[in-house]
Each structure stands twice: as structure tokens, then as C-alpha cells.
Amino acid sequence: MLNHNSARQREETPHLSDALKRRAQAVIKDKSIDARDRAVIRYGLETNDPWLGDLVRRIDAGETIIDNLQTFQVYSSEEKVEALTDLICRAGDEPGTKSAALLVLMATLENAPHPKALANTAKHLAFTRCGELNLYGMVDAQIAVLEGELLADNTLLH
């Protein structure tokens, strides 16, 4: 019998088809494909990333997964996190690029000597970038929370 938690876990973990897994493995083994692109595919396969199919299709079409990835070689970890956060948070609908940038960001954090510090940097940058893109929406959301808290005990009504 399934309980609520096991059903939720199955919903949250995407199912990757055997064909997609085989194609991803072929990409990983193909030395003619850029090593960084293969690393992103490997990480996507290991984490069951829902965008893996899109990423593999982009590789099959001869595209690079992340534009200008080679420039990350000269960046410090903090600069790399900043560049990846900018890619993830920039305006526009680019799910393949944003998904790949997120995978690279996660791998960067995973391999960093101080992952918590870099994660805090990424959170700060993402919050700042989201604030720039949606300042009024964030203010409206905070006003609604404050209004709910103030009116919860009817302090303003008496």
C-alpha cells in the first residue's frame, strides 16, 4: 500500500525513459563532445533532471549547452557562481540554458572547498536579481504577509 509520502516522492522524481538514459550514456562516452557538456549530461543523468531530454537533444543538434562556458575557467568560484546565477535569473524563456546553468552551479557548489559560503552568495545574488526583475511583485507579497500578520489578532480593528 502506498502512503502519502511515497506518492509525493514519485511525483517529484521524474521518470527518465530507458532510451533517454541510453542516449545520455552515449553522449557521456562520446569524446568528440566537449568535456564540459558531457559533465552536465552526466550530472543531469545522475540527478534525474527533468530537462535532460532537452539537453541531450541540444547536444544532438550540435549546440553547446551553455554559451561562453569556456570563460568560466578564468573565474574564481565566486565569479563563476555570479555568472551562473545571472544565466539562471536573466529574463527570457530559455529552459535548456537555465537548466544547464543550474546543473553547473550545483556541481560547482558540490565541489567547492566552502560550499555553504558559495551557496549563500548564490542565494544573495538570486534574491538581488529577482528583486531587480520583480521589485513591485516582491513588495506586494510582503505587504500581504504583513497585513495578514497585523490583522490576525485584530490589533488594528480595536
VMD Tcl script that builds the backbone (N, CA, C; Angstrom):
set m [mol new atoms 474]
animate dup $m
set s [atomselect $m all]
$s set {name element resname resid chain x y z} {
  {N N MET 1 A 0.840 -1.171 0.000}
  {CA C MET 1 A 0.000 0.000 0.000}
  {C C MET 1 A 0.891 1.243 0.000}
  {N N LEU 2 A 0.513 2.231 -0.819}
  {CA C LEU 2 A 1.289 3.461 -0.905}
  {C C LEU 2 A 0.846 4.435 0.166}
  {N N ASN 3 A 1.800 5.073 0.787}
  {CA C ASN 3 A 1.424 6.146 1.696}
  {C C ASN 3 A 1.603 7.480 0.994}
  {N N HIS 4 A 1.178 8.529 1.627}
  {CA C HIS 4 A 1.216 9.863 1.020}
  {C C HIS 4 A 2.636 10.280 0.658}
  {N N ASN 5 A 3.594 9.975 1.515}
  {CA C ASN 5 A 4.982 10.386 1.273}
  {C C ASN 5 A 5.588 9.692 0.065}
  {N N SER 6 A 5.321 8.392 -0.106}
  {CA C SER 6 A 5.914 7.690 -1.235}
  {C C SER 6 A 5.302 8.173 -2.545}
  {N N ALA 7 A 4.023 8.510 -2.548}
  {CA C ALA 7 A 3.403 9.045 -3.756}
  {C C ALA 7 A 4.003 10.390 -4.104}
  {N N ARG 8 A 4.234 11.233 -3.129}
  {CA C ARG 8 A 4.823 12.547 -3.376}
  {C C ARG 8 A 6.238 12.386 -3.915}
  {N N GLN 9 A 7.002 11.465 -3.357}
  {CA C GLN 9 A 8.368 11.276 -3.810}
  {C C GLN 9 A 8.385 10.844 -5.274}
  {N N ARG 10 A 7.471 9.962 -5.668}
  {CA C ARG 10 A 7.423 9.538 -7.055}
  {C C ARG 10 A 7.060 10.691 -7.974}
  {N N GLU 11 A 6.179 11.579 -7.524}
  {CA C GLU 11 A 5.807 12.733 -8.334}
  {C C GLU 11 A 6.979 13.677 -8.505}
  {N N GLU 12 A 7.800 13.833 -7.461}
  {CA C GLU 12 A 8.904 14.772 -7.502}
  {C C GLU 12 A 10.084 14.233 -8.296}
  {N N THR 13 A 10.239 12.919 -8.400}
  {CA C THR 13 A 11.343 12.319 -9.123}
  {C C THR 13 A 10.872 11.979 -10.529}
  {N N PRO 14 A 11.375 12.702 -11.533}
  {CA C PRO 14 A 10.918 12.439 -12.895}
  {C C PRO 14 A 11.399 11.075 -13.369}
  {N N HIS 15 A 10.615 10.472 -14.234}
  {CA C HIS 15 A 10.981 9.181 -14.800}
  {C C HIS 15 A 11.710 9.424 -16.111}
  {N N LEU 16 A 12.914 8.932 -16.203}
  {CA C LEU 16 A 13.660 9.044 -17.446}
  {C C LEU 16 A 13.522 7.726 -18.189}
  {N N SER 17 A 13.154 7.803 -19.448}
  {CA C SER 17 A 12.974 6.588 -20.236}
  {C C SER 17 A 14.318 5.884 -20.428}
  {N N ASP 18 A 14.248 4.593 -20.689}
  {CA C ASP 18 A 15.475 3.828 -20.938}
  {C C ASP 18 A 16.197 4.353 -22.172}
  {N N ALA 19 A 15.421 4.765 -23.189}
  {CA C ALA 19 A 16.035 5.293 -24.409}
  {C C ALA 19 A 16.806 6.582 -24.116}
  {N N LEU 20 A 16.219 7.451 -23.296}
  {CA C LEU 20 A 16.904 8.698 -22.935}
  {C C LEU 20 A 18.166 8.392 -22.132}
  {N N LYS 21 A 18.078 7.450 -21.208}
  {CA C LYS 21 A 19.253 7.084 -20.418}
  {C C LYS 21 A 20.373 6.545 -21.312}
  {N N ARG 22 A 19.986 5.703 -22.292}
  {CA C ARG 22 A 20.996 5.152 -23.214}
  {C C ARG 22 A 21.623 6.268 -24.055}
  {N N ARG 23 A 20.796 7.192 -24.525}
  {CA C ARG 23 A 21.323 8.301 -25.340}
  {C C ARG 23 A 22.246 9.190 -24.507}
  {N N ALA 24 A 21.858 9.449 -23.261}
  {CA C ALA 24 A 22.698 10.258 -22.380}
  {C C ALA 24 A 24.027 9.552 -22.125}
  {N N GLN 25 A 23.995 8.246 -21.908}
  {CA C GLN 25 A 25.235 7.480 -21.712}
  {C C GLN 25 A 26.121 7.562 -22.955}
  {N N ALA 26 A 25.505 7.509 -24.142}
  {CA C ALA 26 A 26.278 7.611 -25.386}
  {C C ALA 26 A 26.934 8.984 -25.491}
  {N N VAL 27 A 26.219 10.018 -25.101}
  {CA C VAL 27 A 26.795 11.374 -25.119}
  {C C VAL 27 A 27.971 11.449 -24.151}
  {N N ILE 28 A 27.800 10.892 -22.965}
  {CA C ILE 28 A 28.854 10.929 -21.946}
  {C C ILE 28 A 30.126 10.235 -22.442}
  {N N LYS 29 A 29.956 9.158 -23.198}
  {CA C LYS 29 A 31.106 8.391 -23.685}
  {C C LYS 29 A 31.722 8.961 -24.962}
  {N N ASP 30 A 31.016 9.853 -25.648}
  {CA C ASP 30 A 31.463 10.395 -26.929}
  {C C ASP 30 A 32.523 11.476 -26.702}
  {N N LYS 31 A 33.776 11.141 -26.940}
  {CA C LYS 31 A 34.897 12.061 -26.689}
  {C C LYS 31 A 34.925 13.230 -27.669}
  {N N SER 32 A 34.136 13.156 -28.751}
  {CA C SER 32 A 34.106 14.284 -29.691}
  {C C SER 32 A 33.240 15.433 -29.171}
  {N N ILE 33 A 32.467 15.167 -28.128}
  {CA C ILE 33 A 31.624 16.190 -27.498}
  {C C ILE 33 A 32.428 16.851 -26.390}
  {N N ASP 34 A 32.278 18.164 -26.258}
  {CA C ASP 34 A 33.002 18.937 -25.262}
  {C C ASP 34 A 32.875 18.300 -23.868}
  {N N ALA 35 A 33.981 18.223 -23.160}
  {CA C ALA 35 A 34.009 17.572 -21.845}
  {C C ALA 35 A 33.051 18.231 -20.856}
  {N N ARG 36 A 32.916 19.552 -20.931}
  {CA C ARG 36 A 32.006 20.253 -20.008}
  {C C ARG 36 A 30.555 19.889 -20.299}
  {N N ASP 37 A 30.216 19.805 -21.586}
  {CA C ASP 37 A 28.854 19.412 -21.956}
  {C C ASP 37 A 28.568 17.981 -21.490}
  {N N ARG 38 A 29.568 17.100 -21.647}
  {CA C ARG 38 A 29.390 15.727 -21.177}
  {C C ARG 38 A 29.209 15.685 -19.659}
  {N N ALA 39 A 29.932 16.556 -18.942}
  {CA C ALA 39 A 29.803 16.603 -17.477}
  {C C ALA 39 A 28.404 17.058 -17.069}
  {N N VAL 40 A 27.857 18.020 -17.788}
  {CA C VAL 40 A 26.493 18.484 -17.487}
  {C C VAL 40 A 25.499 17.351 -17.729}
  {N N ILE 41 A 25.664 16.625 -18.829}
  {CA C ILE 41 A 24.770 15.498 -19.131}
  {C C ILE 41 A 24.911 14.417 -18.061}
  {N N ARG 42 A 26.145 14.122 -17.654}
  {CA C ARG 42 A 26.376 13.116 -16.610}
  {C C ARG 42 A 25.667 13.510 -15.313}
  {N N TYR 43 A 25.810 14.783 -14.948}
  {CA C TYR 43 A 25.169 15.259 -13.714}
  {C C TYR 43 A 23.647 15.204 -13.847}
  {N N GLY 44 A 23.126 15.576 -15.006}
  {CA C GLY 44 A 21.685 15.510 -15.239}
  {C C GLY 44 A 21.165 14.081 -15.158}
  {N N LEU 45 A 21.932 13.154 -15.663}
  {CA C LEU 45 A 21.542 11.745 -15.594}
  {C C LEU 45 A 21.572 11.247 -14.154}
  {N N GLU 46 A 22.602 11.616 -13.415}
  {CA C GLU 46 A 22.718 11.187 -12.015}
  {C C GLU 46 A 21.597 11.746 -11.142}
  {N N THR 47 A 21.129 12.948 -11.464}
  {CA C THR 47 A 20.114 13.604 -10.637}
  {C C THR 47 A 18.704 13.473 -11.201}
  {N N ASN 48 A 18.552 12.716 -12.295}
  {CA C ASN 48 A 17.245 12.564 -12.953}
  {C C ASN 48 A 16.632 13.913 -13.295}
  {N N ASP 49 A 17.441 14.803 -13.827}
  {CA C ASP 49 A 16.973 16.148 -14.155}
  {C C ASP 49 A 15.879 16.081 -15.225}
  {N N PRO 50 A 14.758 16.759 -14.999}
  {CA C PRO 50 A 13.660 16.704 -15.967}
  {C C PRO 50 A 14.012 17.347 -17.311}
  {N N TRP 51 A 15.043 18.166 -17.356}
  {CA C TRP 51 A 15.445 18.803 -18.612}
  {C C TRP 51 A 16.503 17.999 -19.358}
  {N N LEU 52 A 16.825 16.818 -18.877}
  {CA C LEU 52 A 17.876 16.028 -19.510}
  {C C LEU 52 A 17.563 15.759 -20.980}
  {N N GLY 53 A 16.317 15.439 -21.281}
  {CA C GLY 53 A 15.944 15.174 -22.675}
  {C C GLY 53 A 16.224 16.365 -23.572}
  {N N ASP 54 A 15.877 17.561 -23.097}
  {CA C ASP 54 A 16.136 18.778 -23.868}
  {C C ASP 54 A 17.633 19.001 -24.047}
  {N N LEU 55 A 18.392 18.765 -22.984}
  {CA C LEU 55 A 19.838 18.960 -23.062}
  {C C LEU 55 A 20.479 17.984 -24.047}
  {N N VAL 56 A 20.036 16.724 -24.019}
  {CA C VAL 56 A 20.575 15.720 -24.943}
  {C C VAL 56 A 20.203 16.091 -26.382}
  {N N ARG 57 A 18.964 16.560 -26.596}
  {CA C ARG 57 A 18.566 16.977 -27.945}
  {C C ARG 57 A 19.429 18.147 -28.437}
  {N N ARG 58 A 19.756 19.066 -27.548}
  {CA C ARG 58 A 20.605 20.198 -27.945}
  {C C ARG 58 A 22.004 19.717 -28.344}
  {N N ILE 59 A 22.531 18.766 -27.594}
  {CA C ILE 59 A 23.847 18.200 -27.933}
  {C C ILE 59 A 23.750 17.493 -29.282}
  {N N ASP 60 A 22.687 16.705 -29.496}
  {CA C ASP 60 A 22.496 16.004 -30.765}
  {C C ASP 60 A 22.415 16.970 -31.943}
  {N N ALA 61 A 21.877 18.155 -31.679}
  {CA C ALA 61 A 21.750 19.164 -32.733}
  {C C ALA 61 A 23.059 19.940 -32.940}
  {N N GLY 62 A 24.090 19.599 -32.172}
  {CA C GLY 62 A 25.388 20.246 -32.333}
  {C C GLY 62 A 25.540 21.536 -31.540}
  {N N GLU 63 A 24.598 21.831 -30.660}
  {CA C GLU 63 A 24.678 23.046 -29.853}
  {C C GLU 63 A 25.551 22.797 -28.624}
  {N N THR 64 A 26.075 23.878 -28.083}
  {CA C THR 64 A 26.712 23.780 -26.785}
  {C C THR 64 A 25.624 24.022 -25.753}
  {N N ILE 65 A 25.767 23.448 -24.594}
  {CA C ILE 65 A 24.714 23.562 -23.585}
  {C C ILE 65 A 24.702 24.937 -22.961}
  {N N ILE 66 A 25.862 25.440 -22.607}
  {CA C ILE 66 A 25.934 26.778 -22.021}
  {C C ILE 66 A 26.864 27.604 -22.885}
  {N N ASP 67 A 26.341 28.725 -23.375}
  {CA C ASP 67 A 27.177 29.624 -24.161}
  {C C ASP 67 A 28.254 30.219 -23.267}
  {N N ASN 68 A 29.427 30.393 -23.835}
  {CA C ASN 68 A 30.558 31.033 -23.154}
  {C C ASN 68 A 31.012 30.271 -21.917}
  {N N LEU 69 A 30.799 28.977 -21.852}
  {CA C LEU 69 A 31.219 28.206 -20.683}
  {C C LEU 69 A 32.734 28.243 -20.515}
  {N N GLN 70 A 33.466 28.342 -21.628}
  {CA C GLN 70 A 34.926 28.348 -21.524}
  {C C GLN 70 A 35.438 29.541 -20.732}
  {N N THR 71 A 34.672 30.619 -20.657}
  {CA C THR 71 A 35.137 31.777 -19.891}
  {C C THR 71 A 35.134 31.497 -18.402}
  {N N PHE 72 A 34.418 30.472 -17.951}
  {CA C PHE 72 A 34.381 30.152 -16.531}
  {C C PHE 72 A 35.725 29.648 -16.021}
  {N N GLN 73 A 36.601 29.206 -16.910}
  {CA C GLN 73 A 37.891 28.680 -16.485}
  {C C GLN 73 A 38.721 29.737 -15.772}
  {N N VAL 74 A 38.572 30.993 -16.159}
  {CA C VAL 74 A 39.398 32.040 -15.575}
  {C C VAL 74 A 38.725 32.698 -14.373}
  {N N TYR 75 A 37.506 32.309 -14.062}
  {CA C TYR 75 A 36.779 32.910 -12.953}
  {C C TYR 75 A 37.146 32.235 -11.638}
  {N N SER 76 A 37.067 33.018 -10.576}
  {CA C SER 76 A 37.134 32.421 -9.254}
  {C C SER 76 A 35.791 31.741 -9.011}
  {N N SER 77 A 35.705 30.980 -7.947}
  {CA C SER 77 A 34.444 30.306 -7.636}
  {C C SER 77 A 33.310 31.309 -7.462}
  {N N GLU 78 A 33.596 32.433 -6.816}
  {CA C GLU 78 A 32.566 33.437 -6.593}
  {C C GLU 78 A 32.100 34.054 -7.911}
  {N N GLU 79 A 33.049 34.336 -8.806}
  {CA C GLU 79 A 32.700 34.897 -10.106}
  {C C GLU 79 A 31.924 33.894 -10.949}
  {N N LYS 80 A 32.288 32.634 -10.833}
  {CA C LYS 80 A 31.592 31.578 -11.567}
  {C C LYS 80 A 30.148 31.480 -11.069}
  {N N VAL 81 A 29.965 31.508 -9.759}
  {CA C VAL 81 A 28.617 31.458 -9.180}
  {C C VAL 81 A 27.810 32.666 -9.641}
  {N N GLU 82 A 28.447 33.825 -9.661}
  {CA C GLU 82 A 27.749 35.036 -10.105}
  {C C GLU 82 A 27.324 34.922 -11.571}
  {N N ALA 83 A 28.226 34.448 -12.428}
  {CA C ALA 83 A 27.903 34.308 -13.852}
  {C C ALA 83 A 26.783 33.290 -14.062}
  {N N LEU 84 A 26.844 32.173 -13.346}
  {CA C LEU 84 A 25.798 31.149 -13.474}
  {C C LEU 84 A 24.466 31.654 -12.935}
  {N N THR 85 A 24.492 32.378 -11.827}
  {CA C THR 85 A 23.267 32.939 -11.261}
  {C C THR 85 A 22.639 33.924 -12.238}
  {N N ASP 86 A 23.465 34.734 -12.885}
  {CA C ASP 86 A 22.947 35.655 -13.904}
  {C C ASP 86 A 22.290 34.894 -15.048}
  {N N LEU 87 A 22.909 33.800 -15.492}
  {CA C LEU 87 A 22.309 32.998 -16.556}
  {C C LEU 87 A 20.954 32.438 -16.123}
  {N N ILE 88 A 20.875 31.962 -14.897}
  {CA C ILE 88 A 19.646 31.352 -14.396}
  {C C ILE 88 A 18.541 32.390 -14.217}
  {N N CYS 89 A 18.897 33.560 -13.732}
  {CA C CYS 89 A 17.896 34.566 -13.360}
  {C C CYS 89 A 17.559 35.554 -14.465}
  {N N ARG 90 A 18.277 35.533 -15.558}
  {CA C ARG 90 A 18.001 36.547 -16.583}
  {C C ARG 90 A 16.624 36.351 -17.187}
  {N N ALA 91 A 16.100 37.446 -17.702}
  {CA C ALA 91 A 14.765 37.422 -18.296}
  {C C ALA 91 A 14.781 36.568 -19.556}
  {N N GLY 92 A 13.641 36.010 -19.882}
  {CA C GLY 92 A 13.519 35.215 -21.099}
  {C C GLY 92 A 13.263 33.760 -20.786}
  {N N ASP 93 A 12.678 33.103 -21.741}
  {CA C ASP 93 A 12.340 31.693 -21.591}
  {C C ASP 93 A 13.394 30.856 -22.294}
  {N N GLU 94 A 14.385 30.428 -21.538}
  {CA C GLU 94 A 15.478 29.605 -22.056}
  {C C GLU 94 A 15.658 28.406 -21.133}
  {N N PRO 95 A 14.684 27.507 -21.087}
  {CA C PRO 95 A 14.754 26.426 -20.092}
  {C C PRO 95 A 15.985 25.544 -20.233}
  {N N GLY 96 A 16.444 25.290 -21.439}
  {CA C GLY 96 A 17.620 24.446 -21.610}
  {C C GLY 96 A 18.871 25.087 -21.041}
  {N N THR 97 A 19.073 26.350 -21.360}
  {CA C THR 97 A 20.244 27.073 -20.867}
  {C C THR 97 A 20.173 27.239 -19.356}
  {N N LYS 98 A 19.001 27.611 -18.862}
  {CA C LYS 98 A 18.863 27.833 -17.428}
  {C C LYS 98 A 19.023 26.530 -16.648}
  {N N SER 99 A 18.496 25.449 -17.183}
  {CA C SER 99 A 18.641 24.154 -16.528}
  {C C SER 99 A 20.103 23.717 -16.495}
  {N N ALA 100 A 20.794 23.906 -17.607}
  {CA C ALA 100 A 22.212 23.540 -17.659}
  {C C ALA 100 A 23.023 24.400 -16.696}
  {N N ALA 101 A 22.711 25.693 -16.644}
  {CA C ALA 101 A 23.429 26.585 -15.723}
  {C C ALA 101 A 23.185 26.161 -14.283}
  {N N LEU 102 A 21.951 25.749 -13.980}
  {CA C LEU 102 A 21.642 25.279 -12.632}
  {C C LEU 102 A 22.425 24.011 -12.303}
  {N N LEU 103 A 22.528 23.097 -13.253}
  {CA C LEU 103 A 23.308 21.878 -13.022}
  {C C LEU 103 A 24.781 22.203 -12.767}
  {N N VAL 104 A 25.337 23.120 -13.574}
  {CA C VAL 104 A 26.734 23.503 -13.385}
  {C C VAL 104 A 26.907 24.204 -12.042}
  {N N LEU 105 A 25.945 25.047 -11.667}
  {CA C LEU 105 A 26.010 25.723 -10.370}
  {C C LEU 105 A 26.003 24.701 -9.232}
  {N N MET 106 A 25.118 23.709 -9.326}
  {CA C MET 106 A 25.059 22.679 -8.274}
  {C C MET 106 A 26.362 21.904 -8.201}
  {N N ALA 107 A 26.946 21.568 -9.348}
  {CA C ALA 107 A 28.222 20.848 -9.360}
  {C C ALA 107 A 29.332 21.723 -8.785}
  {N N THR 108 A 29.285 23.014 -9.087}
  {CA C THR 108 A 30.280 23.941 -8.548}
  {C C THR 108 A 30.200 23.998 -7.034}
  {N N LEU 109 A 28.978 24.080 -6.513}
  {CA C LEU 109 A 28.791 24.115 -5.062}
  {C C LEU 109 A 29.241 22.805 -4.424}
  {N N GLU 110 A 28.913 21.708 -5.091}
  {CA C GLU 110 A 29.253 20.386 -4.568}
  {C C GLU 110 A 30.761 20.192 -4.446}
  {N N ASN 111 A 31.505 20.755 -5.382}
  {CA C ASN 111 A 32.959 20.554 -5.425}
  {C C ASN 111 A 33.744 21.687 -4.778}
  {N N ALA 112 A 33.068 22.677 -4.236}
  {CA C ALA 112 A 33.746 23.841 -3.658}
  {C C ALA 112 A 34.323 23.515 -2.287}
  {N N PRO 113 A 35.442 24.149 -1.936}
  {CA C PRO 113 A 36.003 23.926 -0.605}
  {C C PRO 113 A 35.113 24.490 0.505}
  {N N HIS 114 A 34.326 25.529 0.189}
  {CA C HIS 114 A 33.421 26.151 1.153}
  {C C HIS 114 A 32.029 26.272 0.525}
  {N N PRO 115 A 31.315 25.157 0.382}
  {CA C PRO 115 A 30.039 25.180 -0.345}
  {C C PRO 115 A 28.966 26.056 0.299}
  {N N LYS 116 A 28.929 26.126 1.631}
  {CA C LYS 116 A 27.905 26.945 2.282}
  {C C LYS 116 A 28.092 28.420 1.964}
  {N N ALA 117 A 29.323 28.868 1.962}
  {CA C ALA 117 A 29.595 30.274 1.646}
  {C C ALA 117 A 29.200 30.589 0.204}
  {N N LEU 118 A 29.527 29.687 -0.715}
  {CA C LEU 118 A 29.146 29.910 -2.106}
  {C C LEU 118 A 27.631 29.828 -2.288}
  {N N ALA 119 A 26.982 28.915 -1.573}
  {CA C ALA 119 A 25.517 28.819 -1.661}
  {C C ALA 119 A 24.875 30.100 -1.155}
  {N N ASN 120 A 25.403 30.666 -0.089}
  {CA C ASN 120 A 24.878 31.941 0.407}
  {C C ASN 120 A 25.094 33.058 -0.611}
  {N N THR 121 A 26.224 33.044 -1.284}
  {CA C THR 121 A 26.473 34.019 -2.342}
  {C C THR 121 A 25.444 33.863 -3.455}
  {N N ALA 122 A 25.195 32.621 -3.858}
  {CA C ALA 122 A 24.210 32.366 -4.918}
  {C C ALA 122 A 22.822 32.816 -4.492}
  {N N LYS 123 A 22.431 32.542 -3.233}
  {CA C LYS 123 A 21.116 32.976 -2.743}
  {C C LYS 123 A 21.007 34.490 -2.757}
  {N N HIS 124 A 22.056 35.160 -2.290}
  {CA C HIS 124 A 22.044 36.626 -2.261}
  {C C HIS 124 A 21.932 37.194 -3.678}
  {N N LEU 125 A 22.722 36.650 -4.600}
  {CA C LEU 125 A 22.687 37.130 -5.975}
  {C C LEU 125 A 21.328 36.876 -6.622}
  {N N ALA 126 A 20.759 35.689 -6.379}
  {CA C ALA 126 A 19.456 35.365 -6.964}
  {C C ALA 126 A 18.377 36.279 -6.404}
  {N N PHE 127 A 18.401 36.523 -5.109}
  {CA C PHE 127 A 17.405 37.405 -4.494}
  {C C PHE 127 A 17.542 38.824 -5.047}
  {N N THR 128 A 18.778 39.294 -5.158}
  {CA C THR 128 A 19.014 40.644 -5.692}
  {C C THR 128 A 18.529 40.734 -7.135}
  {N N ARG 129 A 18.863 39.720 -7.930}
  {CA C ARG 129 A 18.452 39.715 -9.352}
  {C C ARG 129 A 16.941 39.635 -9.476}
  {N N CYS 130 A 16.309 38.784 -8.678}
  {CA C CYS 130 A 14.845 38.701 -8.707}
  {C C CYS 130 A 14.225 40.017 -8.265}
  {N N GLY 131 A 14.854 40.671 -7.306}
  {CA C GLY 131 A 14.372 41.974 -6.859}
  {C C GLY 131 A 14.431 42.999 -7.971}
  {N N GLU 132 A 15.508 42.953 -8.751}
  {CA C GLU 132 A 15.622 43.878 -9.873}
  {C C GLU 132 A 14.550 43.618 -10.920}
  {N N LEU 133 A 14.243 42.341 -11.146}
  {CA C LEU 133 A 13.272 41.984 -12.178}
  {C C LEU 133 A 11.832 42.132 -11.718}
  {N N ASN 134 A 11.581 41.996 -10.405}
  {CA C ASN 134 A 10.201 41.957 -9.923}
  {C C ASN 134 A 10.067 42.680 -8.587}
  {N N LEU 135 A 10.572 43.882 -8.489}
  {CA C LEU 135 A 10.540 44.628 -7.235}
  {C C LEU 135 A 9.119 44.818 -6.729}
  {N N TYR 136 A 8.230 45.269 -7.577}
  {CA C TYR 136 A 6.873 45.561 -7.125}
  {C C TYR 136 A 6.125 44.298 -6.707}
  {N N GLY 137 A 6.353 43.211 -7.397}
  {CA C GLY 137 A 5.723 41.949 -7.007}
  {C C GLY 137 A 6.196 41.487 -5.642}
  {N N MET 138 A 7.498 41.667 -5.367}
  {CA C MET 138 A 8.032 41.276 -4.063}
  {C C MET 138 A 7.469 42.168 -2.961}
  {N N VAL 139 A 7.369 43.476 -3.224}
  {CA C VAL 139 A 6.818 44.401 -2.233}
  {C C VAL 139 A 5.353 44.062 -1.969}
  {N N ASP 140 A 4.579 43.804 -3.023}
  {CA C ASP 140 A 3.175 43.438 -2.848}
  {C C ASP 140 A 3.026 42.166 -2.013}
  {N N ALA 141 A 3.899 41.190 -2.251}
  {CA C ALA 141 A 3.842 39.938 -1.482}
  {C C ALA 141 A 4.153 40.198 -0.014}
  {N N GLN 142 A 5.149 41.036 0.266}
  {CA C GLN 142 A 5.499 41.340 1.650}
  {C C GLN 142 A 4.389 42.131 2.338}
  {N N ILE 143 A 3.759 43.047 1.625}
  {CA C ILE 143 A 2.646 43.812 2.198}
  {C C ILE 143 A 1.508 42.871 2.574}
  {N N ALA 144 A 1.226 41.913 1.722}
  {CA C ALA 144 A 0.160 40.950 2.016}
  {C C ALA 144 A 0.487 40.135 3.266}
  {N N VAL 145 A 1.745 39.723 3.413}
  {CA C VAL 145 A 2.155 38.962 4.604}
  {C C VAL 145 A 2.025 39.826 5.851}
  {N N LEU 146 A 2.532 41.051 5.782}
  {CA C LEU 146 A 2.449 41.951 6.937}
  {C C LEU 146 A 1.002 42.264 7.296}
  {N N GLU 147 A 0.173 42.495 6.313}
  {CA C GLU 147 A -1.236 42.779 6.558}
  {C C GLU 147 A -1.902 41.591 7.245}
  {N N GLY 148 A -1.595 40.392 6.773}
  {CA C GLY 148 A -2.153 39.192 7.386}
  {C C GLY 148 A -1.722 39.043 8.833}
  {N N GLU 149 A -0.458 39.326 9.115}
  {CA C GLU 149 A 0.044 39.232 10.490}
  {C C GLU 149 A -0.576 40.293 11.392}
  {N N LEU 150 A -0.691 41.502 10.878}
  {CA C LEU 150 A -1.254 42.590 11.695}
  {C C LEU 150 A -2.744 42.389 11.973}
  {N N LEU 151 A -3.445 41.887 10.998}
  {CA C LEU 151 A -4.890 41.718 11.169}
  {C C LEU 151 A -5.265 40.384 11.792}
  {N N ALA 152 A -4.300 39.505 11.951}
  {CA C ALA 152 A -4.586 38.168 12.502}
  {C C ALA 152 A -5.164 38.230 13.907}
  {N N ASP 153 A -4.649 39.144 14.708}
  {CA C ASP 153 A -5.169 39.257 16.070}
  {C C ASP 153 A -6.051 40.489 16.256}
  {N N ASN 154 A -6.479 41.067 15.138}
  {CA C ASN 154 A -7.395 42.214 15.123}
  {C C ASN 154 A -6.846 43.431 15.879}
  {N N THR 155 A -5.537 43.596 15.934}
  {CA C THR 155 A -4.956 44.724 16.661}
  {C C THR 155 A -5.296 46.059 16.007}
  {N N LEU 156 A -5.470 46.067 14.710}
  {CA C LEU 156 A -5.786 47.329 14.040}
  {C C LEU 156 A -7.283 47.644 14.058}
  {N N LEU 157 A -8.093 46.663 14.384}
  {CA C LEU 157 A -9.538 46.860 14.362}
  {C C LEU 157 A -10.076 47.427 15.656}
  {N N HIS 158 A -9.296 47.434 16.715}
  {CA C HIS 158 A -9.785 47.931 18.018}
  {C C HIS 158 A -9.283 49.302 18.309}
}
mol reanalyze $m
mol bondsrecalc $m
mol representation Tube
mol addrep $m
